[in-house]
Amino acid sequence: MVKTRIIAIAFLVLLSAGTFNRLSNNENIRPMQFISIFVLGVSTAFLINEFVTLVKAKRQ
């Protein structure tokens, strides 16, 4: 279950990074680019949280 969650979150990070790279052609930040950057940050935070939880569980 934990590995499936980590894989799903990693997929969301890759998807949002790809979306941001596709949208970042100009220097103006449009609302869609802001949402893409925000989702990338949130997804990365969830992924880091899962890894920290996994490491803490292995230590105990």
LUMLUM-824236 format. One record per atom (N, C-alpha, C): chain; atom name; x, y, z. Coordinates in nm, 3 decimals, padded with zeros to 5 digits. Last residue first. Layout:
[r "A", "CA", [X, Y, Z]]
...
This chain:
[r "A", "N", [01.210, 00.208, 01.359]]
[r "A", "CA", [01.147, 00.152, 01.479]]
[r "A", "C", [01.136, 00.006, 01.473]]
[r "A", "N", [01.312, 00.267, 01.111]]
[r "A", "CA", [01.399, 00.282, 01.228]]
[r "A", "C", [01.340, 00.216, 01.351]]
[r "A", "N", [01.097, 00.242, 00.938]]
[r "A", "CA", [01.204, 00.142, 00.931]]
[r "A", "C", [01.297, 00.150, 01.052]]
[r "A", "N", [00.949, 00.468, 01.002]]
[r "A", "CA", [00.892, 00.336, 01.029]]
[r "A", "C", [00.999, 00.228, 01.024]]
[r "A", "N", [01.118, 00.671, 00.909]]
[r "A", "CA", [01.086, 00.662, 01.052]]
[r "A", "C", [01.030, 00.526, 01.088]]
[r "A", "N", [01.108, 00.617, 00.635]]
[r "A", "CA", [01.236, 00.605, 00.707]]
[r "A", "C", [01.211, 00.594, 00.857]]
[r "A", "N", [00.836, 00.670, 00.583]]
[r "A", "CA", [00.892, 00.538, 00.555]]
[r "A", "C", [01.023, 00.516, 00.631]]
[r "A", "N", [00.821, 00.941, 00.646]]
[r "A", "CA", [00.740, 00.845, 00.721]]
[r "A", "C", [00.794, 00.703, 00.703]]
[r "A", "N", [00.990, 01.040, 00.448]]
[r "A", "CA", [01.025, 01.059, 00.589]]
[r "A", "C", [00.947, 00.960, 00.676]]
[r "A", "N", [00.845, 00.970, 00.218]]
[r "A", "CA", [00.977, 00.914, 00.241]]
[r "A", "C", [01.020, 00.928, 00.386]]
[r "A", "N", [00.612, 01.124, 00.256]]
[r "A", "CA", [00.602, 00.977, 00.250]]
[r "A", "C", [00.738, 00.912, 00.275]]
[r "A", "N", [00.721, 01.382, 00.244]]
[r "A", "CA", [00.654, 01.337, 00.366]]
[r "A", "C", [00.644, 01.184, 00.369]]
[r "A", "N", [00.803, 01.389, -00.021]]
[r "A", "CA", [00.904, 01.398, 00.085]]
[r "A", "C", [00.845, 01.348, 00.217]]
[r "A", "N", [00.549, 01.378, -00.141]]
[r "A", "CA", [00.647, 01.273, -00.166]]
[r "A", "C", [00.755, 01.272, -00.058]]
[r "A", "N", [00.431, 01.616, -00.051]]
[r "A", "CA", [00.370, 01.487, -00.016]]
[r "A", "C", [00.470, 01.373, -00.034]]
[r "A", "N", [00.608, 01.797, -00.175]]
[r "A", "CA", [00.596, 01.794, -00.029]]
[r "A", "C", [00.534, 01.663, 00.018]]
[r "A", "N", [00.551, 01.744, -00.443]]
[r "A", "CA", [00.685, 01.717, -00.391]]
[r "A", "C", [00.684, 01.710, -00.238]]
[r "A", "N", [00.288, 01.835, -00.451]]
[r "A", "CA", [00.317, 01.694, -00.479]]
[r "A", "C", [00.455, 01.655, -00.426]]
[r "A", "N", [00.329, 02.107, -00.400]]
[r "A", "CA", [00.247, 02.026, -00.309]]
[r "A", "C", [00.277, 01.878, -00.327]]
[r "A", "N", [00.488, 02.184, -00.622]]
[r "A", "CA", [00.535, 02.199, -00.485]]
[r "A", "C", [00.459, 02.112, -00.387]]
[r "A", "N", [00.313, 02.125, -00.835]]
[r "A", "CA", [00.446, 02.063, -00.829]]
[r "A", "C", [00.501, 02.071, -00.687]]
[r "A", "N", [00.103, 02.295, -00.777]]
[r "A", "CA", [00.080, 02.150, -00.771]]
[r "A", "C", [00.213, 02.076, -00.764]]
[r "A", "N", [00.236, 02.542, -00.823]]
[r "A", "CA", [00.179, 02.510, -00.693]]
[r "A", "C", [00.158, 02.360, -00.676]]
[r "A", "N", [00.297, 02.524, -01.094]]
[r "A", "CA", [00.406, 02.538, -00.997]]
[r "A", "C", [00.356, 02.500, -00.857]]
[r "A", "N", [00.034, 02.512, -01.195]]
[r "A", "CA", [00.127, 02.403, -01.221]]
[r "A", "C", [00.243, 02.406, -01.122]]
[r "A", "N", [-00.064, 02.759, -01.116]]
[r "A", "CA", [-00.127, 02.637, -01.064]]
[r "A", "C", [-00.034, 02.518, -01.082]]
[r "A", "N", [00.104, 02.921, -01.269]]
[r "A", "CA", [00.106, 02.931, -01.124]]
[r "A", "C", [00.046, 02.806, -01.061]]
[r "A", "N", [00.025, 02.848, -01.525]]
[r "A", "CA", [00.161, 02.819, -01.483]]
[r "A", "C", [00.173, 02.826, -01.331]]
[r "A", "N", [-00.234, 02.948, -01.521]]
[r "A", "CA", [-00.215, 02.804, -01.538]]
[r "A", "C", [-00.073, 02.764, -01.497]]
[r "A", "N", [-00.193, 03.228, -01.498]]
[r "A", "CA", [-00.255, 03.153, -01.388]]
[r "A", "C", [-00.235, 03.001, -01.400]]
[r "A", "N", [00.142, 03.301, -01.619]]
[r "A", "CA", [-00.004, 03.298, -01.633]]
[r "A", "C", [-00.063, 03.218, -01.518]]
[r "A", "N", [00.411, 03.488, -01.603]]
[r "A", "CA", [00.350, 03.375, -01.533]]
[r "A", "C", [00.199, 03.388, -01.545]]
[r "A", "N", [00.622, 03.563, -01.874]]
[r "A", "CA", [00.505, 03.600, -01.794]]
[r "A", "C", [00.447, 03.476, -01.729]]
[r "A", "N", [00.814, 03.456, -02.039]]
[r "A", "CA", [00.855, 03.500, -01.906]]
[r "A", "C", [00.738, 03.543, -01.818]]
[r "A", "N", [00.726, 03.147, -02.214]]
[r "A", "CA", [00.750, 03.291, -02.205]]
[r "A", "C", [00.780, 03.329, -02.060]]
[r "A", "N", [00.708, 02.875, -02.178]]
[r "A", "CA", [00.775, 02.925, -02.298]]
[r "A", "C", [00.805, 03.074, -02.289]]
[r "A", "N", [00.605, 02.671, -01.987]]
[r "A", "CA", [00.698, 02.779, -01.954]]
[r "A", "C", [00.777, 02.826, -02.076]]
[r "A", "N", [00.445, 02.451, -02.044]]
[r "A", "CA", [00.382, 02.583, -02.037]]
[r "A", "C", [00.481, 02.698, -02.022]]
[r "A", "N", [00.612, 02.232, -02.035]]
[r "A", "CA", [00.539, 02.258, -02.160]]
[r "A", "C", [00.483, 02.400, -02.161]]
[r "A", "N", [00.696, 02.241, -01.772]]
[r "A", "CA", [00.795, 02.259, -01.879]]
[r "A", "C", [00.727, 02.291, -02.012]]
[r "A", "N", [00.452, 02.187, -01.643]]
[r "A", "CA", [00.518, 02.315, -01.624]]
[r "A", "C", [00.619, 02.342, -01.735]]
[r "A", "N", [00.408, 01.925, -01.728]]
[r "A", "CA", [00.312, 02.029, -01.763]]
[r "A", "C", [00.374, 02.167, -01.749]]
[r "A", "N", [00.626, 01.797, -01.607]]
[r "A", "CA", [00.611, 01.798, -01.753]]
[r "A", "C", [00.516, 01.906, -01.800]]
[r "A", "N", [00.559, 01.835, -01.340]]
[r "A", "CA", [00.683, 01.893, -01.392]]
[r "A", "C", [00.679, 01.899, -01.545]]
[r "A", "N", [00.322, 01.690, -01.325]]
[r "A", "CA", [00.316, 01.836, -01.306]]
[r "A", "C", [00.444, 01.903, -01.354]]
[r "A", "N", [00.426, 01.432, -01.374]]
[r "A", "CA", [00.323, 01.488, -01.461]]
[r "A", "C", [00.317, 01.640, -01.446]]
[r "A", "N", [00.603, 01.396, -01.160]]
[r "A", "CA", [00.653, 01.395, -01.298]]
[r "A", "C", [00.553, 01.459, -01.394]]
[r "A", "N", [00.416, 01.407, -00.949]]
[r "A", "CA", [00.527, 01.504, -00.955]]
[r "A", "C", [00.581, 01.511, -01.098]]
[r "A", "N", [00.255, 01.188, -01.010]]
[r "A", "CA", [00.197, 01.322, -01.011]]
[r "A", "C", [00.304, 01.431, -01.017]]
[r "A", "N", [00.443, 00.983, -00.971]]
[r "A", "CA", [00.385, 01.003, -01.103]]
[r "A", "C", [00.322, 01.142, -01.114]]
[r "A", "N", [00.482, 01.008, -00.697]]
[r "A", "CA", [00.595, 01.034, -00.787]]
[r "A", "C", [00.545, 01.057, -00.930]]
[r "A", "N", [00.228, 00.929, -00.610]]
[r "A", "CA", [00.272, 01.067, -00.585]]
[r "A", "C", [00.389, 01.102, -00.676]]
[r "A", "N", [00.232, 00.660, -00.694]]
[r "A", "CA", [00.129, 00.752, -00.743]]
[r "A", "C", [00.171, 00.897, -00.724]]
[r "A", "N", [00.449, 00.560, -00.547]]
[r "A", "CA", [00.453, 00.557, -00.693]]
[r "A", "C", [00.351, 00.654, -00.751]]
[r "A", "N", [00.351, 00.592, -00.287]]
[r "A", "CA", [00.472, 00.663, -00.328]]
[r "A", "C", [00.482, 00.669, -00.480]]
[r "A", "N", [00.130, 00.420, -00.297]]
[r "A", "CA", [00.110, 00.562, -00.269]]
[r "A", "C", [00.230, 00.643, -00.315]]
[r "A", "N", [00.258, 00.176, -00.339]]
[r "A", "CA", [00.163, 00.224, -00.438]]
[r "A", "C", [00.139, 00.374, -00.421]]
[r "A", "N", [00.402, 00.154, -00.102]]
[r "A", "CA", [00.474, 00.167, -00.229]]
[r "A", "C", [00.382, 00.219, -00.339]]
[r "A", "N", [00.193, 00.125, 00.080]]
[r "A", "CA", [00.279, 00.242, 00.089]]
[r "A", "C", [00.354, 00.263, -00.042]]
[r "A", "N", [00.082, -00.120, 00.000]]
[r "A", "CA", [00.000, 00.000, 00.000]]
[r "A", "C", [00.086, 00.126, 00.000]]
